[in-house]
Amino acid sequence: MTDSDLTGLVNVGRAVARYFERIGITRVEQLAGQDPVELYERMSAAYGERLDPCLLDTVMSAVDQADGRPGRPWWHYTPERRRLLEKP
């Protein structure tokens, strides 16, 4: 994987890479230090609809990898995503 290849990240194929590209993220290094929820919200806004919340799991995984953590399956992030999106 090169630093610029989003599809080299675990769980990121061409479809997910297009979500990132739609909000101006085209390189792995652009994900480092980002807030996954904010990225997901920006993606949803860019598409004019609330995107599948499971996409947030993948975004969380991608940001973790960009921050130097190991790649994990997207479902590893589901409990955390559910907690983050809980309505108070």
CORCOR-V825510 format. One record per pair of residues at least 4 apart in sequence whose C-alpha atoms are under 7 Angstrom apart, sorted by the first residue. I is the first residue (numbers start at 1). J is the second residue. Records with the same first field share a line. If there is no record, write none. Layout:
I->J ; J
This chain:
1->5 ; 8
3->27 ; 28 ; 29
4->26 ; 27 ; 28
5->27 ; 28
6->12 ; 17 ; 26 ; 27 ; 28
7->12 ; 13 ; 14 ; 17
9->62
10->71 ; 72
11->58 ; 73 ; 74
12->16 ; 17
13->17
14->18
15->19
16->20
17->21
18->22
19->23 ; 43
20->24 ; 25 ; 26
21->25 ; 26
22->46
23->42 ; 43 ; 46
25->30
28->66
29->66
31->63 ; 66
32->63 ; 66 ; 67
33->67
34->63
35->39
36->40 ; 56 ; 59 ; 60 ; 63
37->41 ; 56
38->42
39->43
40->44 ; 56
41->45
42->46
43->47
44->48 ; 49 ; 50 ; 51
45->49
54->58
55->59
56->60 ; 81
57->61 ; 74 ; 75 ; 77 ; 78 ; 81
58->62 ; 74
59->63
60->64 ; 77
61->65 ; 71 ; 72 ; 74
62->66
63->67
64->68 ; 69
65->69 ; 70 ; 71
72->76
77->81
78->82
79->83
80->84
81->85
82->86
